Amino acid sequence: MNKEEKYELVEALTEQIKEYGNFYITDTADLSVAKINDIRRKCFDNEITMQVAKNSLIKKALLAAEGDYEPIFDSLKGASTILFSKSAKAPAKLIKDLRRQGDKPVLKAAYVYSAAFVGDSQLDALLTLKSKEELVGEIIGLLQSPAKNVLSALQSGGTTIAGLVKTLQEREG
């Protein structure tokens, strides 16, 4: 790979880091070509982009992306494959599924929702993360719950909101 190709790869990785926001760095060393191709196929099926790159080029791309990626730098040793996804959990699920068939890929690090997760021991934590949509849904449910409780209490007591408003107006007037 010449200097220009390396520069182009760093630019492409930087754009992917900025575009996706979520990425996982894994160790896929010593896997057969057939196994790597199987992983690529599963990545494609799960809308995950897989890129094999030298650690030095990944580090340059992280520096160019201007985020707080420093905790990840120590993980950039040995062979590295980077997985990009719009979904924070999709790569974790894929890694977990692939691990049922063998001991690789191993999670080196992940960057999800602006937080770094370093080490294979973080895989289960990454699987339990909720998406933004799930969190928003829970918050809306929590906010709606008190209003529903008030309405049902009023209705079960035979009082309507209109009657309650009328009673309050009569007290004031």
Secondary structure, DSSP 8 states (H G I E B T S, - for coil): --HHHHHHHHHHHHHHHHHH-EEEEEE-TT--HHHHHHHHHHHHHTT-EEEEE-HHHHHHHHHHHTSS-HHHHTT--SSEEEEEESSSSHHHHHHHHHHTTSS-SEEEEEEETTEEEESGGGHHHHHH---HHHHHHHHHHHHHHHHHHHHHHHHHTT--HHHHHHHHHHHH-
